[in-house]
Amino acid sequence: MILMETKTGRIKAIANLGKTDSANYHELYNYAVGEATEPGSTMKLATAASLMEDGMANNNTPIFVGSGVLEMPKGSEIKDHEAPETPTLTLKRAIEVSSNVAIATIARDHYVHAPEKFYEHLKAFGFTEPVQIEVGGAAQPILNDPKKWSGVSAMYIAHGYELTLTPLHTLQFYNTIANNGVMVKPTLIEKVREYNQTVDSNTTVVLNPKVMSDKTVKQLREILEGVVEEGTGKNLKTDYLKIAGKTGTAVISNHGYTGNKKYQASFVGYFPADDPQYTMIVVVNSPSQGGYYGNVVAGSVFREVADKVYSLSLGMHPIVNDAVSQNIPPVIQSGSREDINRLLQLFGVNIPEENNEWIKLMANDQNKYIANDIKADIVPDVVGMGLKDAIYLLESRGMRVEFTGRGNVKGQSIDAGSKISKGQKITIQLS
C-alpha cells in the first residue's frame, strides 16, 4: 500500500507485509518500490489514455465484444469474467466493468500495426524506467521495444500483460490523472534541514507538466468515477467521500506449477474525486481468503485507509464547513446545556439562549434548542440524548434502566411526564 499527496507527490505512508513460513506477516521487503509484476486491469486506463491522445477513441466509442470471448491465434482466447451486458460496449463502460475483450479488441484495431505509437505513450507515462525515489532498490520495469512485439503483444499489453511494473509506477500514472495531467516525482522528503534550519521546503519535482491533454484527463476521470459509481468498484461507494479509481486482477506466475492459478488483486485511485488530495494503490499478492478480485480484496483495504484519512482531514468535510461558515450550529444531541455550549463554542457558532440545565432539540428543527424541564418525581424526556446522559437522568430518579441498540435515544418505554414509582424499570431504545 502506498498513500501519496496528489499535488506534491509526497508519500505519506508505505506498508509492505510479507508472509513468513510461520504464517505471520512482517515487513520483509519493499514490494511497493522493488517488485515489478504484470499489473493486470489497472493498465486498461493507460490504453484508453493512449487512444484518446492519438484521436482514435473517446468515452463514447463503441466496441463490439460479442459474448465476451475473443479468439486468438493458435487456439487461445481472451475472455471476460462475466458475459457482457450487451454485445457492444462504449469505451467508458468497458473499463467500468473491466472488459478484457473490449480493450484487447480496440488495441488490436489501432495498435497491432502501429505498435510504436502505443509504446511512445507508455514511455511518456513512465513505464520504461525505474521510478525516481530516494531509496535504493527501485525495480526496472519490463516493456519490450515494439520491434520485438508479436502480432498479439499490443492486445495483451493493453489489458496488463507482457509487461511488468511496480506499484509505484501505476500510482505515479494515476496520480498524473488526478493532478490534471501534471506528473510529479514521488518523494519521501518533506523538507530539508541543516543545523536545525529549514533550507528547502519545496520538494515537489515536476517530471512532466503536461503528460496528456485536458480533454483526455477529463474523460479518464469520468471513467474512474464511473468505476466506483456503477462499475466493478461499487463496494467502495460512500455518501460522504467520493472515491475514483480502478480495480485490477492479474493472473501471476506460479513458477511452473500447473495447479490452481495464483492472482494479484489491486485497486488504485484517488479521493475526494472532485478535488483529489490523496492518491493510493493497494496490491495484494496471492490473496488466500475472501476471493481474489481487486474490488473485494484490495478495494476493501483502500476504503478502510481512505476512511481513516478522511476522518483525520477536517478540510474534506464540506457539510460541516458550510454550516460553520453560515453560523449554523451542527446537529448535536439533546443533553446538558453546559456540554452542548462547550461543543458549539469549539465550532465558533451561536449557543442556545436557554438557561435550563437540560435542553433538547426542537421538533422538526435541527438547529434550535428549547428547555427540557426535568422534575424529581416525573419521568424525564431522554429522546435525542446520548446514553450517558439518559442513564444519569433516569437512575438519579430511582429508575432501573435497560437499553437496546447503539447511538442516541430514539424511544423510551415509559412516556415522559409520567409519575415515577420507586425502582420502576424503563427500557430505552437507541438508534
Contacts in CASP RR format, 6 or more apart in sequence:
PFRMAT RR
TARGET T0000
AUTHOR 0000-0000-0000
METHOD contacts of the structure
MODEL  1
MILMETKTGRIKAIANLGKTDSANYHELYNYAVGEATEPGSTMKLATAAS
LMEDGMANNNTPIFVGSGVLEMPKGSEIKDHEAPETPTLTLKRAIEVSSN
VAIATIARDHYVHAPEKFYEHLKAFGFTEPVQIEVGGAAQPILNDPKKWS
GVSAMYIAHGYELTLTPLHTLQFYNTIANNGVMVKPTLIEKVREYNQTVD
SNTTVVLNPKVMSDKTVKQLREILEGVVEEGTGKNLKTDYLKIAGKTGTA
VISNHGYTGNKKYQASFVGYFPADDPQYTMIVVVNSPSQGGYYGNVVAGS
VFREVADKVYSLSLGMHPIVNDAVSQNIPPVIQSGSREDINRLLQLFGVN
IPEENNEWIKLMANDQNKYIANDIKADIVPDVVGMGLKDAIYLLESRGMR
VEFTGRGNVKGQSIDAGSKISKGQKITIQLS
1 13 0 8 1.000
1 14 0 8 1.000
1 15 0 8 1.000
1 32 0 8 1.000
1 280 0 8 1.000
1 281 0 8 1.000
1 282 0 8 1.000
1 283 0 8 1.000
1 301 0 8 1.000
1 305 0 8 1.000
2 11 0 8 1.000
2 13 0 8 1.000
2 14 0 8 1.000
2 32 0 8 1.000
2 167 0 8 1.000
2 168 0 8 1.000
2 171 0 8 1.000
2 186 0 8 1.000
2 280 0 8 1.000
2 281 0 8 1.000
3 11 0 8 1.000
3 12 0 8 1.000
3 13 0 8 1.000
3 14 0 8 1.000
3 278 0 8 1.000
3 279 0 8 1.000
3 280 0 8 1.000
3 305 0 8 1.000
3 309 0 8 1.000
4 10 0 8 1.000
4 11 0 8 1.000
4 12 0 8 1.000
4 171 0 8 1.000
4 175 0 8 1.000
4 186 0 8 1.000
4 278 0 8 1.000
4 279 0 8 1.000
4 280 0 8 1.000
5 11 0 8 1.000
5 12 0 8 1.000
5 277 0 8 1.000
5 278 0 8 1.000
5 279 0 8 1.000
6 175 0 8 1.000
6 178 0 8 1.000
6 179 0 8 1.000
6 270 0 8 1.000
6 276 0 8 1.000
6 277 0 8 1.000
6 278 0 8 1.000
6 279 0 8 1.000
7 179 0 8 1.000
7 184 0 8 1.000
7 204 0 8 1.000
7 277 0 8 1.000
8 184 0 8 1.000
8 187 0 8 1.000
8 203 0 8 1.000
8 204 0 8 1.000
9 175 0 8 1.000
9 184 0 8 1.000
9 185 0 8 1.000
9 186 0 8 1.000
9 187 0 8 1.000
9 204 0 8 1.000
10 187 0 8 1.000
10 188 0 8 1.000
10 189 0 8 1.000
10 190 0 8 1.000
10 203 0 8 1.000
10 204 0 8 1.000
11 186 0 8 1.000
11 187 0 8 1.000
11 188 0 8 1.000
12 278 0 8 1.000
13 305 0 8 1.000
14 30 0 8 1.000
14 32 0 8 1.000
14 33 0 8 1.000
15 27 0 8 1.000
16 27 0 8 1.000
16 28 0 8 1.000
16 29 0 8 1.000
16 30 0 8 1.000
16 31 0 8 1.000
16 32 0 8 1.000
17 25 0 8 1.000
17 26 0 8 1.000
17 27 0 8 1.000
17 28 0 8 1.000
18 25 0 8 1.000
18 26 0 8 1.000
18 27 0 8 1.000
18 28 0 8 1.000
18 29 0 8 1.000
18 31 0 8 1.000
19 25 0 8 1.000
20 26 0 8 1.000
20 28 0 8 1.000
29 35 0 8 1.000
30 135 0 8 1.000
30 137 0 8 1.000
31 167 0 8 1.000
31 283 0 8 1.000
31 285 0 8 1.000
32 166 0 8 1.000
32 167 0 8 1.000
32 168 0 8 1.000
32 283 0 8 1.000
33 131 0 8 1.000
33 133 0 8 1.000
33 135 0 8 1.000
33 136 0 8 1.000
33 137 0 8 1.000
33 138 0 8 1.000
33 139 0 8 1.000
33 166 0 8 1.000
33 168 0 8 1.000
34 137 0 8 1.000
34 138 0 8 1.000
34 139 0 8 1.000
34 166 0 8 1.000
35 139 0 8 1.000
35 166 0 8 1.000
35 167 0 8 1.000
36 139 0 8 1.000
36 140 0 8 1.000
36 141 0 8 1.000
36 142 0 8 1.000
36 164 0 8 1.000
36 165 0 8 1.000
36 166 0 8 1.000
36 169 0 8 1.000
37 164 0 8 1.000
37 165 0 8 1.000
37 250 0 8 1.000
37 252 0 8 1.000
37 264 0 8 1.000
37 285 0 8 1.000
38 160 0 8 1.000
38 161 0 8 1.000
38 162 0 8 1.000
38 163 0 8 1.000
38 164 0 8 1.000
38 165 0 8 1.000
38 250 0 8 1.000
38 252 0 8 1.000
38 264 0 8 1.000
39 160 0 8 1.000
39 163 0 8 1.000
39 164 0 8 1.000
39 165 0 8 1.000
39 170 0 8 1.000
39 248 0 8 1.000
39 250 0 8 1.000
39 266 0 8 1.000
40 159 0 8 1.000
40 160 0 8 1.000
40 161 0 8 1.000
40 248 0 8 1.000
40 249 0 8 1.000
40 250 0 8 1.000
40 264 0 8 1.000
40 266 0 8 1.000
41 98 0 8 1.000
41 100 0 8 1.000
41 159 0 8 1.000
41 160 0 8 1.000
41 246 0 8 1.000
41 247 0 8 1.000
41 248 0 8 1.000
41 249 0 8 1.000
41 250 0 8 1.000
42 160 0 8 1.000
42 170 0 8 1.000
42 174 0 8 1.000
42 246 0 8 1.000
42 247 0 8 1.000
42 248 0 8 1.000
42 266 0 8 1.000
42 268 0 8 1.000
43 157 0 8 1.000
43 158 0 8 1.000
43 159 0 8 1.000
43 160 0 8 1.000
43 163 0 8 1.000
43 165 0 8 1.000
44 95 0 8 1.000
44 98 0 8 1.000
44 103 0 8 1.000
44 158 0 8 1.000
44 159 0 8 1.000
44 160 0 8 1.000
44 246 0 8 1.000
45 95 0 8 1.000
45 173 0 8 1.000
45 174 0 8 1.000
45 177 0 8 1.000
45 220 0 8 1.000
45 223 0 8 1.000
45 224 0 8 1.000
45 246 0 8 1.000
46 121 0 8 1.000
46 122 0 8 1.000
46 125 0 8 1.000
46 127 0 8 1.000
46 173 0 8 1.000
47 103 0 8 1.000
47 106 0 8 1.000
47 107 0 8 1.000
47 118 0 8 1.000
47 157 0 8 1.000
47 158 0 8 1.000
47 159 0 8 1.000
48 57 0 8 1.000
48 91 0 8 1.000
48 95 0 8 1.000
48 103 0 8 1.000
48 219 0 8 1.000
48 220 0 8 1.000
48 223 0 8 1.000
49 121 0 8 1.000
49 125 0 8 1.000
49 177 0 8 1.000
49 212 0 8 1.000
49 216 0 8 1.000
49 220 0 8 1.000
50 111 0 8 1.000
50 117 0 8 1.000
50 118 0 8 1.000
50 121 0 8 1.000
50 122 0 8 1.000
51 57 0 8 1.000
51 61 0 8 1.000
51 91 0 8 1.000
51 106 0 8 1.000
51 110 0 8 1.000
52 58 0 8 1.000
52 212 0 8 1.000
52 213 0 8 1.000
52 215 0 8 1.000
52 216 0 8 1.000
52 219 0 8 1.000
52 220 0 8 1.000
53 121 0 8 1.000
53 212 0 8 1.000
53 213 0 8 1.000
53 216 0 8 1.000
54 110 0 8 1.000
54 117 0 8 1.000
54 121 0 8 1.000
56 110 0 8 1.000
57 91 0 8 1.000
57 106 0 8 1.000
57 110 0 8 1.000
58 91 0 8 1.000
58 219 0 8 1.000
59 90 0 8 1.000
59 91 0 8 1.000
59 92 0 8 1.000
59 219 0 8 1.000
59 222 0 8 1.000
59 223 0 8 1.000
60 90 0 8 1.000
60 91 0 8 1.000
60 92 0 8 1.000
61 90 0 8 1.000
61 91 0 8 1.000
61 106 0 8 1.000
62 88 0 8 1.000
62 89 0 8 1.000
62 90 0 8 1.000
63 88 0 8 1.000
63 89 0 8 1.000
63 90 0 8 1.000
63 91 0 8 1.000
63 94 0 8 1.000
63 99 0 8 1.000
63 102 0 8 1.000
63 105 0 8 1.000
63 106 0 8 1.000
64 87 0 8 1.000
64 88 0 8 1.000
64 105 0 8 1.000
65 80 0 8 1.000
65 84 0 8 1.000
65 87 0 8 1.000
65 88 0 8 1.000
65 89 0 8 1.000
65 94 0 8 1.000
65 99 0 8 1.000
65 101 0 8 1.000
65 102 0 8 1.000
65 105 0 8 1.000
66 84 0 8 1.000
66 87 0 8 1.000
66 88 0 8 1.000
66 101 0 8 1.000
67 83 0 8 1.000
67 84 0 8 1.000
67 87 0 8 1.000
68 79 0 8 1.000
68 80 0 8 1.000
68 83 0 8 1.000
68 84 0 8 1.000
68 99 0 8 1.000
68 101 0 8 1.000
69 77 0 8 1.000
69 78 0 8 1.000
69 79 0 8 1.000
69 80 0 8 1.000
69 101 0 8 1.000
70 77 0 8 1.000
70 78 0 8 1.000
70 79 0 8 1.000
70 100 0 8 1.000
70 101 0 8 1.000
70 104 0 8 1.000
70 105 0 8 1.000
71 77 0 8 1.000
72 78 0 8 1.000
72 152 0 8 1.000
72 155 0 8 1.000
73 152 0 8 1.000
78 100 0 8 1.000
78 101 0 8 1.000
78 104 0 8 1.000
78 155 0 8 1.000
78 159 0 8 1.000
79 100 0 8 1.000
79 101 0 8 1.000
80 99 0 8 1.000
80 100 0 8 1.000
80 101 0 8 1.000
81 98 0 8 1.000
82 97 0 8 1.000
84 97 0 8 1.000
84 99 0 8 1.000
84 101 0 8 1.000
85 93 0 8 1.000
85 97 0 8 1.000
89 97 0 8 1.000
89 99 0 8 1.000
89 102 0 8 1.000
91 102 0 8 1.000
91 106 0 8 1.000
91 223 0 8 1.000
92 219 0 8 1.000
92 222 0 8 1.000
92 223 0 8 1.000
92 226 0 8 1.000
94 102 0 8 1.000
94 103 0 8 1.000
95 103 0 8 1.000
95 223 0 8 1.000
95 227 0 8 1.000
95 246 0 8 1.000
96 223 0 8 1.000
96 226 0 8 1.000
96 227 0 8 1.000
96 230 0 8 1.000
96 231 0 8 1.000
96 232 0 8 1.000
97 231 0 8 1.000
97 232 0 8 1.000
98 232 0 8 1.000
98 246 0 8 1.000
98 247 0 8 1.000
98 248 0 8 1.000
98 249 0 8 1.000
100 159 0 8 1.000
103 158 0 8 1.000
103 159 0 8 1.000
104 155 0 8 1.000
104 156 0 8 1.000
104 158 0 8 1.000
104 159 0 8 1.000
105 155 0 8 1.000
106 158 0 8 1.000
107 118 0 8 1.000
107 154 0 8 1.000
107 155 0 8 1.000
107 157 0 8 1.000
107 158 0 8 1.000
107 159 0 8 1.000
108 154 0 8 1.000
108 155 0 8 1.000
111 117 0 8 1.000
111 118 0 8 1.000
111 154 0 8 1.000
111 158 0 8 1.000
112 151 0 8 1.000
112 152 0 8 1.000
112 154 0 8 1.000
112 155 0 8 1.000
115 146 0 8 1.000
115 149 0 8 1.000
115 153 0 8 1.000
115 154 0 8 1.000
116 146 0 8 1.000
118 146 0 8 1.000
118 154 0 8 1.000
118 157 0 8 1.000
118 158 0 8 1.000
119 143 0 8 1.000
119 145 0 8 1.000
119 146 0 8 1.000
122 128 0 8 1.000
122 143 0 8 1.000
122 157 0 8 1.000
122 163 0 8 1.000
123 143 0 8 1.000
124 208 0 8 1.000
124 211 0 8 1.000
125 173 0 8 1.000
125 176 0 8 1.000
125 211 0 8 1.000
126 169 0 8 1.000
126 172 0 8 1.000
126 173 0 8 1.000
126 183 0 8 1.000
127 141 0 8 1.000
127 143 0 8 1.000
127 163 0 8 1.000
127 165 0 8 1.000
127 169 0 8 1.000
127 173 0 8 1.000
128 141 0 8 1.000
128 143 0 8 1.000
129 140 0 8 1.000
129 141 0 8 1.000
130 138 0 8 1.000
130 139 0 8 1.000
130 140 0 8 1.000
130 141 0 8 1.000
131 138 0 8 1.000
131 166 0 8 1.000
131 168 0 8 1.000
131 169 0 8 1.000
131 172 0 8 1.000
131 186 0 8 1.000
132 138 0 8 1.000
132 185 0 8 1.000
132 186 0 8 1.000
132 205 0 8 1.000
132 207 0 8 1.000
133 168 0 8 1.000
133 185 0 8 1.000
133 186 0 8 1.000
133 187 0 8 1.000
133 188 0 8 1.000
134 187 0 8 1.000
134 188 0 8 1.000
134 189 0 8 1.000
135 188 0 8 1.000
138 166 0 8 1.000
138 168 0 8 1.000
139 164 0 8 1.000
139 166 0 8 1.000
141 163 0 8 1.000
141 164 0 8 1.000
141 165 0 8 1.000
141 166 0 8 1.000
141 169 0 8 1.000
142 163 0 8 1.000
142 164 0 8 1.000
143 157 0 8 1.000
143 163 0 8 1.000
143 164 0 8 1.000
144 153 0 8 1.000
144 162 0 8 1.000
144 163 0 8 1.000
149 157 0 8 1.000
153 162 0 8 1.000
156 162 0 8 1.000
157 163 0 8 1.000
160 250 0 8 1.000
161 250 0 8 1.000
167 266 0 8 1.000
167 281 0 8 1.000
167 283 0 8 1.000
168 186 0 8 1.000
170 266 0 8 1.000
170 268 0 8 1.000
170 281 0 8 1.000
171 186 0 8 1.000
171 268 0 8 1.000
171 279 0 8 1.000
171 280 0 8 1.000
171 281 0 8 1.000
172 183 0 8 1.000
172 186 0 8 1.000
174 245 0 8 1.000
174 246 0 8 1.000
174 268 0 8 1.000
174 269 0 8 1.000
174 270 0 8 1.000
174 279 0 8 1.000
174 281 0 8 1.000
175 183 0 8 1.000
175 184 0 8 1.000
175 186 0 8 1.000
175 270 0 8 1.000
175 279 0 8 1.000
176 182 0 8 1.000
176 183 0 8 1.000
176 184 0 8 1.000
176 208 0 8 1.000
176 211 0 8 1.000
176 212 0 8 1.000
177 212 0 8 1.000
177 217 0 8 1.000
177 220 0 8 1.000
177 221 0 8 1.000
177 224 0 8 1.000
177 270 0 8 1.000
178 221 0 8 1.000
178 244 0 8 1.000
178 269 0 8 1.000
178 270 0 8 1.000
178 276 0 8 1.000
178 279 0 8 1.000
179 276 0 8 1.000
180 214 0 8 1.000
180 217 0 8 1.000
181 210 0 8 1.000
181 211 0 8 1.000
181 212 0 8 1.000
181 214 0 8 1.000
181 217 0 8 1.000
182 206 0 8 1.000
182 208 0 8 1.000
182 209 0 8 1.000
182 210 0 8 1.000
182 211 0 8 1.000
183 206 0 8 1.000
183 207 0 8 1.000
183 208 0 8 1.000
183 211 0 8 1.000
184 204 0 8 1.000
184 205 0 8 1.000
184 206 0 8 1.000
184 207 0 8 1.000
185 204 0 8 1.000
185 205 0 8 1.000
185 206 0 8 1.000
185 207 0 8 1.000
187 203 0 8 1.000
187 204 0 8 1.000
187 205 0 8 1.000
189 203 0 8 1.000
190 201 0 8 1.000
190 203 0 8 1.000
191 198 0 8 1.000
191 200 0 8 1.000
191 201 0 8 1.000
191 203 0 8 1.000
192 198 0 8 1.000
192 199 0 8 1.000
192 200 0 8 1.000
192 201 0 8 1.000
192 203 0 8 1.000
193 199 0 8 1.000
212 220 0 8 1.000
221 244 0 8 1.000
221 273 0 8 1.000
224 244 0 8 1.000
224 245 0 8 1.000
224 246 0 8 1.000
224 269 0 8 1.000
224 270 0 8 1.000
224 273 0 8 1.000
225 242 0 8 1.000
225 244 0 8 1.000
225 245 0 8 1.000
225 273 0 8 1.000
226 244 0 8 1.000
227 233 0 8 1.000
227 244 0 8 1.000
227 245 0 8 1.000
227 246 0 8 1.000
227 247 0 8 1.000
228 234 0 8 1.000
228 236 0 8 1.000
228 237 0 8 1.000
228 242 0 8 1.000
228 243 0 8 1.000
228 244 0 8 1.000
228 245 0 8 1.000
228 273 0 8 1.000
229 237 0 8 1.000
232 247 0 8 1.000
232 293 0 8 1.000
232 294 0 8 1.000
232 295 0 8 1.000
233 245 0 8 1.000
233 247 0 8 1.000
233 267 0 8 1.000
233 295 0 8 1.000
233 299 0 8 1.000
234 295 0 8 1.000
235 295 0 8 1.000
235 296 0 8 1.000
235 299 0 8 1.000
235 300 0 8 1.000
235 303 0 8 1.000
236 243 0 8 1.000
236 267 0 8 1.000
236 295 0 8 1.000
236 299 0 8 1.000
236 302 0 8 1.000
236 303 0 8 1.000
236 306 0 8 1.000
237 243 0 8 1.000
238 303 0 8 1.000
238 307 0 8 1.000
240 310 0 8 1.000
241 271 0 8 1.000
241 272 0 8 1.000
241 306 0 8 1.000
241 307 0 8 1.000
241 310 0 8 1.000
241 316 0 8 1.000
242 271 0 8 1.000
242 272 0 8 1.000
242 273 0 8 1.000
242 274 0 8 1.000
243 269 0 8 1.000
243 270 0 8 1.000
243 271 0 8 1.000
243 272 0 8 1.000
243 273 0 8 1.000
243 302 0 8 1.000
243 303 0 8 1.000
243 306 0 8 1.000
244 269 0 8 1.000
244 270 0 8 1.000
244 271 0 8 1.000
244 273 0 8 1.000
244 276 0 8 1.000
245 267 0 8 1.000
245 268 0 8 1.000
245 269 0 8 1.000
245 270 0 8 1.000
246 267 0 8 1.000
246 268 0 8 1.000
246 269 0 8 1.000
247 266 0 8 1.000
247 267 0 8 1.000
247 293 0 8 1.000
247 294 0 8 1.000
247 295 0 8 1.000
247 298 0 8 1.000
247 299 0 8 1.000
248 265 0 8 1.000
248 266 0 8 1.000
248 267 0 8 1.000
248 293 0 8 1.000
248 294 0 8 1.000
248 298 0 8 1.000
249 263 0 8 1.000
249 264 0 8 1.000
249 265 0 8 1.000
249 266 0 8 1.000
249 292 0 8 1.000
249 293 0 8 1.000
249 294 0 8 1.000
250 263 0 8 1.000
250 264 0 8 1.000
250 266 0 8 1.000
251 261 0 8 1.000
251 262 0 8 1.000
251 263 0 8 1.000
252 262 0 8 1.000
252 263 0 8 1.000
252 264 0 8 1.000
252 285 0 8 1.000
252 286 0 8 1.000
253 262 0 8 1.000
254 261 0 8 1.000
254 262 0 8 1.000
262 286 0 8 1.000
263 286 0 8 1.000
263 287 0 8 1.000
263 292 0 8 1.000
264 283 0 8 1.000
264 284 0 8 1.000
264 285 0 8 1.000
264 286 0 8 1.000
265 283 0 8 1.000
265 284 0 8 1.000
265 287 0 8 1.000
265 292 0 8 1.000
265 293 0 8 1.000
265 294 0 8 1.000
265 296 0 8 1.000
265 297 0 8 1.000
265 298 0 8 1.000
265 299 0 8 1.000
266 281 0 8 1.000
266 282 0 8 1.000
266 283 0 8 1.000
266 284 0 8 1.000
266 294 0 8 1.000
266 298 0 8 1.000
267 281 0 8 1.000
267 282 0 8 1.000
267 294 0 8 1.000
267 295 0 8 1.000
267 298 0 8 1.000
267 299 0 8 1.000
267 301 0 8 1.000
267 302 0 8 1.000
268 279 0 8 1.000
268 280 0 8 1.000
268 281 0 8 1.000
268 282 0 8 1.000
269 279 0 8 1.000
269 280 0 8 1.000
269 281 0 8 1.000
269 302 0 8 1.000
270 276 0 8 1.000
270 277 0 8 1.000
270 278 0 8 1.000
270 279 0 8 1.000
270 280 0 8 1.000
271 277 0 8 1.000
271 278 0 8 1.000
271 280 0 8 1.000
271 306 0 8 1.000
271 309 0 8 1.000
271 310 0 8 1.000
272 316 0 8 1.000
277 313 0 8 1.000
277 316 0 8 1.000
278 306 0 8 1.000
278 309 0 8 1.000
280 302 0 8 1.000
280 305 0 8 1.000
280 306 0 8 1.000
282 298 0 8 1.000
282 299 0 8 1.000
282 301 0 8 1.000
282 302 0 8 1.000
282 305 0 8 1.000
283 298 0 8 1.000
284 294 0 8 1.000
284 297 0 8 1.000
284 298 0 8 1.000
284 301 0 8 1.000
287 297 0 8 1.000
290 296 0 8 1.000
290 297 0 8 1.000
291 297 0 8 1.000
310 316 0 8 1.000
310 317 0 8 1.000
314 320 0 8 1.000
314 321 0 8 1.000
315 321 0 8 1.000
320 330 0 8 1.000
323 329 0 8 1.000
323 330 0 8 1.000
323 349 0 8 1.000
324 330 0 8 1.000
324 347 0 8 1.000
324 348 0 8 1.000
324 349 0 8 1.000
327 349 0 8 1.000
327 350 0 8 1.000
328 349 0 8 1.000
328 367 0 8 1.000
329 344 0 8 1.000
329 347 0 8 1.000
329 349 0 8 1.000
329 350 0 8 1.000
329 351 0 8 1.000
329 367 0 8 1.000
330 344 0 8 1.000
330 347 0 8 1.000
330 349 0 8 1.000
331 361 0 8 1.000
331 366 0 8 1.000
331 367 0 8 1.000
332 340 0 8 1.000
332 343 0 8 1.000
332 344 0 8 1.000
333 361 0 8 1.000
333 384 0 8 1.000
333 385 0 8 1.000
333 386 0 8 1.000
333 408 0 8 1.000
334 358 0 8 1.000
334 359 0 8 1.000
334 360 0 8 1.000
334 361 0 8 1.000
334 369 0 8 1.000
334 372 0 8 1.000
334 382 0 8 1.000
334 383 0 8 1.000
334 384 0 8 1.000
334 385 0 8 1.000
334 386 0 8 1.000
334 389 0 8 1.000
335 358 0 8 1.000
335 359 0 8 1.000
335 360 0 8 1.000
335 372 0 8 1.000
335 384 0 8 1.000
335 385 0 8 1.000
335 386 0 8 1.000
335 389 0 8 1.000
336 357 0 8 1.000
336 358 0 8 1.000
336 389 0 8 1.000
337 352 0 8 1.000
337 354 0 8 1.000
337 355 0 8 1.000
337 356 0 8 1.000
337 357 0 8 1.000
337 358 0 8 1.000
337 359 0 8 1.000
337 369 0 8 1.000
338 357 0 8 1.000
340 351 0 8 1.000
340 352 0 8 1.000
340 359 0 8 1.000
340 369 0 8 1.000
341 351 0 8 1.000
341 352 0 8 1.000
344 350 0 8 1.000
344 351 0 8 1.000
344 352 0 8 1.000
345 351 0 8 1.000
352 359 0 8 1.000
352 368 0 8 1.000
352 369 0 8 1.000
354 369 0 8 1.000
354 370 0 8 1.000
354 371 0 8 1.000
356 371 0 8 1.000
356 372 0 8 1.000
356 373 0 8 1.000
357 374 0 8 1.000
358 371 0 8 1.000
358 372 0 8 1.000
358 373 0 8 1.000
358 374 0 8 1.000
358 380 0 8 1.000
358 393 0 8 1.000
359 369 0 8 1.000
359 370 0 8 1.000
359 371 0 8 1.000
359 372 0 8 1.000
360 369 0 8 1.000
360 370 0 8 1.000
360 372 0 8 1.000
360 381 0 8 1.000
360 383 0 8 1.000
360 384 0 8 1.000
360 385 0 8 1.000
361 368 0 8 1.000
361 369 0 8 1.000
361 370 0 8 1.000
361 384 0 8 1.000
362 368 0 8 1.000
362 369 0 8 1.000
362 370 0 8 1.000
372 380 0 8 1.000
372 381 0 8 1.000
374 380 0 8 1.000
374 393 0 8 1.000
376 397 0 8 1.000
377 397 0 8 1.000
377 419 0 8 1.000
377 420 0 8 1.000
378 416 0 8 1.000
378 417 0 8 1.000
378 418 0 8 1.000
378 419 0 8 1.000
378 420 0 8 1.000
379 394 0 8 1.000
379 397 0 8 1.000
379 399 0 8 1.000
379 412 0 8 1.000
379 414 0 8 1.000
379 415 0 8 1.000
379 416 0 8 1.000
379 417 0 8 1.000
379 418 0 8 1.000
379 419 0 8 1.000
379 420 0 8 1.000
379 426 0 8 1.000
380 393 0 8 1.000
380 394 0 8 1.000
380 397 0 8 1.000
380 416 0 8 1.000
380 417 0 8 1.000
381 416 0 8 1.000
381 417 0 8 1.000
382 389 0 8 1.000
382 390 0 8 1.000
382 393 0 8 1.000
382 394 0 8 1.000
382 409 0 8 1.000
382 412 0 8 1.000
382 416 0 8 1.000
382 428 0 8 1.000
383 409 0 8 1.000
383 410 0 8 1.000
383 411 0 8 1.000
383 412 0 8 1.000
383 416 0 8 1.000
384 408 0 8 1.000
384 409 0 8 1.000
384 410 0 8 1.000
385 393 0 8 1.000
385 408 0 8 1.000
385 409 0 8 1.000
386 407 0 8 1.000
386 408 0 8 1.000
386 409 0 8 1.000
387 403 0 8 1.000
387 407 0 8 1.000
387 409 0 8 1.000
387 428 0 8 1.000
387 430 0 8 1.000
390 401 0 8 1.000
390 403 0 8 1.000
390 409 0 8 1.000
390 428 0 8 1.000
391 401 0 8 1.000
391 403 0 8 1.000
394 401 0 8 1.000
394 426 0 8 1.000
394 428 0 8 1.000
395 401 0 8 1.000
397 420 0 8 1.000
398 420 0 8 1.000
398 422 0 8 1.000
398 423 0 8 1.000
398 424 0 8 1.000
399 420 0 8 1.000
399 423 0 8 1.000
399 424 0 8 1.000
399 425 0 8 1.000
399 426 0 8 1.000
400 423 0 8 1.000
400 424 0 8 1.000
400 425 0 8 1.000
400 426 0 8 1.000
401 425 0 8 1.000
401 426 0 8 1.000
401 427 0 8 1.000
401 428 0 8 1.000
402 425 0 8 1.000
402 426 0 8 1.000
402 427 0 8 1.000
402 428 0 8 1.000
403 427 0 8 1.000
403 428 0 8 1.000
403 429 0 8 1.000
403 430 0 8 1.000
404 427 0 8 1.000
404 428 0 8 1.000
404 429 0 8 1.000
404 430 0 8 1.000
405 429 0 8 1.000
405 430 0 8 1.000
405 431 0 8 1.000
406 430 0 8 1.000
406 431 0 8 1.000
407 430 0 8 1.000
407 431 0 8 1.000
408 430 0 8 1.000
408 431 0 8 1.000
409 428 0 8 1.000
409 429 0 8 1.000
409 430 0 8 1.000
409 431 0 8 1.000
410 429 0 8 1.000
410 430 0 8 1.000
410 431 0 8 1.000
411 428 0 8 1.000
411 429 0 8 1.000
412 426 0 8 1.000
412 427 0 8 1.000
412 428 0 8 1.000
412 429 0 8 1.000
413 426 0 8 1.000
413 427 0 8 1.000
413 428 0 8 1.000
414 424 0 8 1.000
414 426 0 8 1.000
END
